[in-house]
C-alpha cells in the first residue's frame, strides 16, 4: 500500500568513505518502512550495493535516509543553483 502525498523537496543522506553526503530528492510517496523519491541531482546518485540511480528516476529508499534539507545549502548536491 502506497500513501500518496504532495511532492516536497528533501535530501537523501548517504554515509560514504568521504563523509556524509546529501543529495537533493523529491519525496513522491511513502510506504510503512520506505520512502519513494525522485532524484534531482544532476549526474545521479550511487546507492549502497553499487546501485546507480540517474537524475529524474524514482526509487524506494529507507525512510531514515530521507531528511529535511540541511541549513547549510552548500552541503547539498543539488540541481542548478537557484532552482530550489
C-alpha positions in Angstrom: 0.0 0.0 0.0 1.5 3.3 -1.0 0.2 6.5 0.6 0.4 9.4 -1.8 1.3 12.8 -0.5 2.2 16.1 -2.1 5.7 16.2 -3.5 8.2 18.1 -1.4 12.0 18.6 -1.7 14.1 16.7 0.8 17.6 15.4 0.9 18.8 11.8 0.7 21.7 11.2 3.2 24.4 8.7 2.4 27.4 7.9 4.6 30.4 7.4 2.3 34.1 6.9 2.9 34.4 10.6 2.2 31.9 11.6 4.9 28.2 12.2 4.9 26.7 13.3 1.6 23.4 15.0 1.0 21.6 14.6 -2.4 18.5 16.6 -3.4 15.4 14.5 -3.9 11.7 15.0 -4.3 9.6 13.0 -1.9 6.9 11.4 -4.0 5.2 8.9 -1.6 5.7 6.6 1.4 5.2 3.0 2.4 5.3 1.9 6.1 9.1 1.5 6.0 10.3 3.1 2.8 10.1 6.4 1.0 9.6 6.8 -2.7 11.8 9.6 -4.0 12.7 11.1 -7.4 16.4 12.0 -7.7 17.0 15.7 -8.6 20.8 15.6 -8.5 22.4 16.0 -12.0 24.6 13.1 -12.6 22.5 10.8 -10.4 23.3 9.0 -7.1 25.2 5.8 -6.3 23.2 4.0 -3.7 24.6 1.3 -1.4 25.2 -2.0 -3.2 26.6 -0.2 -6.3 23.0 0.6 -7.4 23.1 3.7 -9.6 20.1 6.0 -10.0 20.0 8.6 -12.7 18.6 12.1 -12.3 14.8 12.0 -12.7 14.4 8.3 -11.8 12.1 7.2 -8.9 13.4 4.7 -6.3 12.4 3.3 -2.9 14.9 4.1 -0.1 14.7 3.6 3.7 12.7 6.3 5.5 15.6 7.1 7.8 17.8 8.1 4.8 15.4 10.9 3.8 15.7 14.1 5.9 14.9 17.8 5.6 17.4 19.9 3.6 20.3 21.0 5.9 20.5 24.7 6.8 23.9 24.9 5.0 22.8 24.8 1.4 26.4 24.3 0.2 26.3 20.7 1.7 23.6 19.5 -0.7 24.5 18.1 -4.1 21.5 19.5 -6.0 20.1 20.8 -9.2 21.3 24.0 -10.8 21.8 26.9 -8.3 18.7 28.8 -7.6 16.2 26.1 -8.7 15.3 25.0 -5.1 
